[in-house]
């Protein structure tokens, strides 16, 4: 998920009921929203450009980790294959991953980067602020070094 901007859609809990972890790609909005998600499931997050000092002291700008044999890089402003934000391609080259997740644009995008051999995911935005018309989440499974059962979820009013 990404770009909640202090709004937590009630359907998030239903759609993430069976997940092991929730990941947030920035622009959380406030620590209260993060607290709700942390109380529900294990939570990983990065801060975004609208997040204040309270969020920034809790979460990093960039988060590298490995889970189920899949290397992951998550950041807020990341761009996408062929148009990465400044410094992102260098991070991806320095520490290669299979999965790169970012937010910021409010544009849902799932696309491979054959040059860097990774999958790029921008889950779109699930908050109320911004120009997006549809609130979206992305859910998937990691198993034995692969990304499986990826699905886009549209949140209804």
C-alpha angles and dihedrals in degrees: 000000000000145000100029090155091201094312120112111192109219092228090066089081093052094048094045096042093107099038124107095216140009119223122197120196097204145279088088092160103211143008092246090067090048090049091055092051093044090052090052102046140347104290134208121183147161126210123250135211095270095048117109130222092276091062094037093058091054101044134037128238091237127025123197118184142142125230128174090351094306118119111217134194117189125184134149105235105038111133117210140267109312092014107052118167116255111290096010098098089050090053090049092050094046094049109018118211137182094223129044117185127185140153133190102102095070085222116126107228132166114176140145124242103211092185094057094029096232141116117243118209128184104176092202118230131308099184130090099243119085139048098282115119098201126047111223142187130185123219127186144150130243116209134160094345097314140100111234143174094019113183136176115223122202114206114222120221 
